[in-house]
Each structure stands twice: as C-alpha cells, then as structure tokens.
Amino acid sequence: MKRIKLEVAYDGTNYCGWQIQPKDITIEKILNEQLTELLGEEITVIGASRTDSGVHALGNVAVFDTDSRIPGERMAHALNARLPKDIVIQSSKEVPKDFHPRFQETRKTYEYRFYQAPYDNPLTSRYHHFVYVPLDVERMQKAARYFVGKHCFVSLCSSKAQVTSFEREIYSCQVKQEGKYITMQVTGSGFLYNMVRLMAGTLLEIGRGRKEPEWVREILESEERVPVGPKLPAKGLTLIRIQYMEEEKDNKEGNTTWETV
C-alpha cells in the first residue's frame, strides 16, 4: 500500500464544491469514481481544502492510498486521460504513508478577482466579480495591509463555521491592478468558512468609497461579530496554491524559510 499526492486544478463552475454531496456532482466525487475505475479498487481521496460550490483552484491537494503498481509520478497522466476537461491533475507523486493534506503546517494562497468596467467581459466572467463603478485601488491596498498578522476573524467568517478558534495568521495581503482587472491575493496559515470572500467584500466597500481603510482595523480589533462587507460570489475566488513546510524543507535542503509570495 502506498500513498499518492495529487495537485488538482479545476474550474468550479459546474460543480457543487469539493466535498462529496448526496445528490450533487463534486470534484471529490469525480476523482473517487475515476480513480476507482482506473485502479480497479475502491478509492477515497482526502482533500486539503474543501472549496465551496463555484470556487476554482489551480493548486488544491488530495491524497489517496492504493496497491497499484503505477508509479506515483505517472498517476497524473493516467488519470487526466479519464477526467473531464475542467479538472486537470497538475502533478502526482508518492508521499510518506503518514502524510495528511490537512494536518500539517501550510500556507494557502487565494486570489479574488474583480473586473471593473462599464460593462462585463463575457470571456472571463466565470472567473471574476463584475463591478461597474470605479474603484480606488490605493484605498484598497492600504486597507489590505491591516489584515496582515494574527487576528481574530470572527466577523469575517460565516456564522455556520464550526471551529474552536477564530484566530488566523495572514502573512501577505496585496491588491494589484492590471488594466480592468483588480486582484486581491492573500496568503495565510488557514482560512475560515467564507473568510476570503468576506475580506474581498470588505475591500470592495472601501474601494467604492463607502468606508475608510481603517475600517478593517476596527473590525479586527473588535474581536466580535460586527458588520463587514458583503460575501462576494464564489466565481471570483481561486485557490492558487498550498505550500507544505516539510516539503519546503526538503526542496531547500534544510532551509526552512518560506518562499516569498
């Protein structure tokens, strides 16, 4: 028995999120079905991030155990031949049997993308949130810096979140503009349910001039549920990558410094 790690990219438009649902099509369901058929044994993947319905990913991670003789690094090629075009395995490899994608020290990077113009762009509308009013990017950039550090994010997560602690550490939060596209990129130790979409909605309110950048600081300092920006649509959100500290150590031959995001 060996454990295989997959790096999974997908367009989440046609799926009801990652996690198995009784009657809906999910990324996890498709992977389980295709791996089971490919390998001739019952396969159940374990995912690192349970992205919501409509959320995209370039670098989600999953593992599964198998008795197959297919080399770990060849699993991606074999599986991609069976998967729909909107799910692609970016890489695969064998990992230690005790490797668990959720119970390790990681850094996750998400991006939320806005498209600011008088009219929407139909060619990329599946991957951004359309905003027709002008946005002040400098104000959004200033506000984003307040997210960096260890904070209580109780206001910036869904009330449905089932957690014992609302504290999370944000290592980087930046807002960049390229033409009509404005992107918030955030890297952290972990994220609460709907946290990134609420962070993006809060920056949107500031970019529109409805709130001052210091509003973010006030929200975090309150350490209780207070009004924040709207939860923005899932389609603007993409999980960019998940970094594992142990792998970073191996790749850098003992240098434990995280790569710059």
N, C-alpha and C positions, 0 to 999 in steps of 0.2 A: 504493500500500500504506500502510495506517495501523495504528496500534496502539491497541487499546481496553482500558481498565482496568475490571474488574468488582469490585464489592464484593458478596461472596456470603455469604448466611446459610443455614444448613441444620440440620435435626435429623439427627444422625448415626446414629440408632438402626438404620436399615435398610441402612446402607452399611458397606462394609469399608474405611473411611477415605477419604482424599482421593485418594491416588495410584493410578494405573492398576494393576490386578492381572489376570493372565491369564484367570481364570475367574470373578472376583467383580465385583459391581456397586459402583462407587465414584463419588464426586462428580465427579472429573475425567472419568471415562468418560461420565457422563451429559451433562456440559457439552460435551464434544467432539462427541458424537453429535448433540445438539440444535442446536448452532451450525453444524455441517456441513450438516445438513438445512435449517436456516433460511437460510443464506447461499449454499448451492449450491457450496461449495468446502471442501476438506479443512482443518479447523481443529484445532489442538492448543493447548490453553491451558497457560500456565505459572503455577503456583500459588505463593503466598508461603509458606504453611505447610502441610506435609503431615500434617494431623491424622490420628490413629490411628482404627481401627475403633471406632465408637460415640461418638466425641468430637463435640460440637456446635460451631457457630460463628454469631456474629452479624455478624462483620466480617472474614472471610477475604478475600484479594485474589487476583485472577488477571488475566492479560493474554493477548491473542491478536492476531495480525495478520490483516488482511482487506483485500480490494479492494472490499468492499461500499460502496454509496452511502448506507446507512442511517446517519444521524448518530449519533455516539458516545453522546450523551445519550438517544437513543431506543432504543438496543440493549437496555436493561433491560426495557422494556415489551414489545418484540418477543419476547425470549427467555422472559420469565416466562409468556407465553401457551402455551408448549410444555413447560415444566418441570413435574415432579411437585410437589405442594403442599408437600413437605418440603424443597424447595430454592427459594430466592427471591433474585433479584438485587436488592439494595438500591439500587444506583446504577451508572451506567456513564458513561464519558466517554473522549474521545480524549486520549492522552498522547504525549509525545515518543517517537520510534521506539527510542531507546536506554534507555527506562525498563524496568528489570527488577525484579520484585517481591521478589527475594531478595538482590540485590547492591546494597543501599542501606542507609544508616543508618536504622534504625527503632526504634520502641518497640512491643513487643507486650504486650497486657494479656489475662490469662487469669483466669477465676474457677473455683474449685472449691466446690461447694455440698454441705453436709450437711443432713440432716433429722433432728433429734434429738427423739424422742418414744417412748412405749412401743410404738407400732405405726406402720407405714409409711403414707404418704399415696399411694394409687394414682393420684391425679390428676396428681401431679408426679414419680412415681417414676422416670420415664425421664430425669430431669434432676438427680437428686441421689443421694447415698450415704446410705442409712438407717443411723442409729446409735441403738440403743435405750438405751444407758447415758448418764447425764448427762455433759456436757462443761463444763469450766471455761474459759469464753471468755477471761477475763482472762489466764490462763496461756498460752493460745494466742496472744493478742495480744502478750504480752511476748516469746514465742519467735519470732514472725514478724518482729520488728524486727531480729533477728540476721541475717536473710537479706539485708538491705539493704546495698548496697555491692558492690565487686568481690571475688569469692571463687572458689576452686577448688571446683567442684561435682561432683567425680569420684564421690563417694559417692551423689550424688542424681541419678544417671542410669543407664540400663540398660547392662549390660556389652556390649550389642550396638551401642552408639553408636560410629559411625565418624567420629571427629573428631581434629583435631590438637591442640586445646586444650580443657581443661575449665573455663577461666575464663569467667565471665559476670558482667555487672553488673546488679544488681537496684536499680531506682530507688524502688520502693514495694512494700510487702507488708503488707496490712492484713487483719484478721479482724473481721467485723461480724456482729451477730445481729439478726434481725428475726423475733420470735416463735420458732417452732420451726426456722427456717432459719438456718444459720450459714454464712457465705461467706468464703472466703479469696480476696482479689483481689491479684494480683501483676503488676507491670509491670517489664519488663526489656529489655535490648538484644537478647536472644535466649535460647532455652532448649534444653537438651539433651534427648535422647530420654527420655521418661517423667519428666522432671525435675519438672514441676508436680505430677504425681500422687504422686511420692515426697515432695515437700515437704508436700503435704496429709496424707499418711500419717504423716509425722513429727509434724506438729502435732496430729494425732488422738491419737497416743500420749501427747503432753504434756497434751492436754485431758482425757484419761481418767485422768491422774494416774500413769501408768506411768513417766514420765520428767519431769525438771525442764526448765524453759525453756532453761536454759544448755546443754542437750544439743545444741541447734542450733549454738551457738558452738563446742563441742568437735568436732562433725562437720566443720565448715568449716575449723577450724584444723588438723585432722589432715592435710588435703591428700592423703589416700589412701583407699582403699576400706575403710570401716568400717561396721558395722551401722547402718541407719536404719529409719525406719518403713516399713510395707507400701506397695506400689504399689496405690493405690486404683482401683476400677473406672472405666472411661473415661466412663461415662454422667454422672458428676458434673462433668465438665470442659467448659467452654465458652471458645472463643477470642472475646473480646469485641471487640477492635479491633486494627488495625495502623496506627500513625502513621508517616508518611514525613517526614523532616526537610525535604526540599526543598519538599514541599507546604506544610508548616507555615510555611516562609519566605515562600512566595507568599501564603498566606492572611493572614499578619500583616504583609505589606508590608515585609519586611526584618527584622522582629523574630524572632530565632532562638530565643527562649525557648520551651521545651516547655509545652504546656498542662498544668495540674495534673490528676493522676489520683487 
